[in-house]
Amino acid sequence: DYQVALTMGNHPRVDLMVISPNGTKFAVDVKGLYKRNWWLITEKELLQNLFYILAFVPVNAPNQFFILKQEQVNEAIPQFVEQARQERLRRGRSVEKVELGRGLPWAFAERFTDWLILPK
């Protein structure tokens, strides 16, 4: 019973505008992968009621979806960037391009499978 409108790329920060069955308005940014990998996401200025749906759509297996609040994403990304920086330093590698890989690792995202996080 959710009402959903696609932004068709006309909104710079969200892919879906949604109204819940109880009338709560919220937005969704969808990120997709077809194989297990790093979810490329950059932090965004806080937007009230923004959620991320990370869609894993493999070729020969069932789809999976991971649902996170924007605050969870914005908080986690800098931590993983710093971990990547420290790991590269430990290995004696350059840290010049660490910032280019901002996002979330697969293992972090797969904990967030509860659709009930979305407004009712």
N, C-alpha and C positions, 0 to 999 in steps of 0.2 A: 504493500500500500504506500510505498514511497513514490513521490513525484520527482523525476530526474530530468534535467535538461543538460544536454551536451553543450559545452561552450565552443566547440568546433575550432579551437585555437584562438578564439577572439578574446580570451581573458589570459593575461600574462602569467597568472599564478595557479589557476585551477582548471580542471578538465570537466568537472560535473558540478552543477548547482542542484541541491537536493532540498526537498521539504519532507520531513518525517510525517508519519500518520498523525502525530499530535500537533503538527504545525511548526516544529522547530526547523529553522533554516540552517543549512550547513553546506560546506564545500568539500570536494574531494579532488585530490591530485593523484592520478593513477600513474604508476611506473610498471613497466613490464619487462620480463625476461623469458627466454625460451630454454635457457640452460642455467644451471646453478652458477652464480657469479656474484660480483659486488653490485649492489644497487646504487647507481650513480644518482645522488640527490644532493642538492646544496641547501643550506639553511635559508629560510625565508623570513622576512619580517613577520612577526606574529599576526595572524589573521584569525579573528574570532571564529571558532567552530570549523577549523580546517583539519581534515583527516587525510591520511595517505592510505591508498590501497595498493599494495605491491602484488602484482599479478604474475604468477609463474605459470606459463603456458607452454609446457614441453610438447615435443612432437608426438611421442608415443607413450604418454602417461597422463594421469588425471591432472587437471588444473588445480593450483593451490593459490590461496589468497591470504595475505597478511595485512592486518588493519592496525594502524597506529595513529595516535594523536600527533599533531604538529609539534607540540611541546616535547614529546618523546624523541622525535626525529631531530629537532634542533639541538637538544641536549646531548644526544648520542654521537652525532657526526664529529664534533671537535675532539671527542675522546678517541674515536677510531683514527682520526687523522694524526693525533699525537702518538698513538700506538704505532702507526705505520712509520712515522718519523723516527721514533726510538728504535724500531726494528731495523730500519735501513742504516741508522748510525751504528748500531751494534754489529752489523755485517760489513761496515766500512763502505757503504754505498752512498751515493749522492741523495740529498733530500730536496733538491731543487724542484722536482715535479710532484712532490707529495700532495700539494694542495690541489692538483688537477684531478686526483682520484677521490674527491670528497664523496662520501656516501656511507652506506651501511653494509657490513658483511652479511652474507646469507645466514649464517648461524644466529646472528642477532635477530634478524627479521622473523625467522621461522617460529619464534616463541609467540608471536602475536596473531593468533588464529581466531580470536573471539569477535564475531560480528556484533555482539551485544554492546560493544564499546560505542557504536554509532547511536546518535540520538533517537529516541523513540517517538 
